[in-house]
Amino acid sequence: MDAPVHHTGRRLPIIVYSHGSGSHRSDHTIMVQELASHGFAVVTVDHAHDTFTEFPDGRVVTPDDVPMYPRDFAADLRFLLDCVEGLAVGRNPDVDGKALPQGLLGALDPQRIGAFGCSKGGTATALTTLADRR
């Protein structure tokens, strides 16, 4: 399958967004929508124990008093980067094994990944860039 053609004629650069403590990805929808409108594929994360999270085994965790450190958020980001790389080559991390959305295969450029975050998410982003060359 050929890579989809969009206004740039190239694969989309990827930007990963990490929210701050006590927040969640949808608090900053306007920022990621703005980036997407400029030709970026934006991937967001909800950090476990800082928001409601359902794991593949069906277990649900809720925001709680378990202290989450920037290194925990950074571990989430590294896992997310693994998923993004898989998506770029056609592997779907969806636990139900659903097919990739139409047009996604070949659309992402894993050689051009950036990241940003808010507050603790920003610190986690910095820690991730120090530990992971992607």
N, C-alpha and C positions, 0 to 999 in steps of 0.2 A: 504494500500500500504506500503510495506517495505521501510525503508530508503535505499537510494542507497549505494552501496558499492564502495568505492574508495580506494586509496592506503593505507590509514590508517585504514580502516575498521570502522571508527567513523564518526559521524556527523561533519561538518565543523565548526571550530570556525569562528566568524565574526569579521571583522575589518571595522570600519566606518572611512572615510576620509573626512575632512573639509578643503576646500581651503582657501587661504588668500584673503584679500581685493583686488578687481580689477582683480582677477584671476577667474579661473573656473576649474572644476574637470578634464578636459582633459589636462590641463597644466602639470599634474603630472601622466600621464598614466603609465610611466615606473615604478614608485614606486608601484602602485597598481597591475600592471602585475607581478612584482617580488614577491609581497606578495601572489598573487593568485597561482603563480607557486610553492609555498611552502605549499599549502593545505589550504589556508584561503579563505573564501568567503569575498570579499571586496565590500563594499557598499559606493558609493560616492554621494555627494550632490552638486547641484548648488544652491547657496543662492540667493533667490529672491532679486531683485533690484541691485544685484551685477553682474548679468549675465542675459541673455534672459530667461524668464520663462513664460510658458503657464500654466494657472490654469485650473482646471476641467470645469469651466464655460466658457472657451474659451478666457478669458481675457489674454492679453500678456503684461508683463512688461519688460522694457528694462533697461540696466544699466543707472542709473541716479545720480543726485546729492543728493538724499535722503540719509542722513547719516545712515549707517548701523553700529550698535554697536555689540560687541562680544555677548551681551545678545540676540540680534536678531538672530545671527548665532546659538547660543545655543538653542533657541526655534526651529529652523529648525532641529537641531540634535535630539531633543527630539521627534519631529514629525516623523523623520526618524526611530528612534528606535521603535516607535509604529508600523510603517509599517513593519519593519524587524521582530518583534515578530509575527505580523499577518501572514507574509509569512511563518514563521517557522511552523505554525499550519495550513497552507493551504489557508489562506485568501489572495486574490490578491488585492492590493490597486489600481490596474489599473482602471481608471474611465470608461473605455470601457467594463469592466468585462471580459477581455480575460482570457483564462485558463492559469494556471501557466506553465512555461516551463517544458518540460519533465525532470524528475529527481530532480526538486527543492523541491518537497514535501518530507519532512523528511530529507533533506540534511543539513539544518542549525541548529546549536546548540545555541539557545538563552541564554543558561547558560554560554556561553563563548564568551563574546563580549568585544572587545577592541576598542580604538579609537585613532586617531592622527590627527593633522592638521598642517597647515603651517601659520605662522604669526597670523592674526586675527582668523583663523580657529583653531590654537593651543590654543589660549585664550578661544575660544568658547568651545573647547573640555574640557578644565580644568573646566570651569563653569558648563558644563553639568555633569561632573563626581561629582561635589560638590552637584548638585541638584537632581541627578537621580542615584539610586543605580545600575541600569543596567550596 
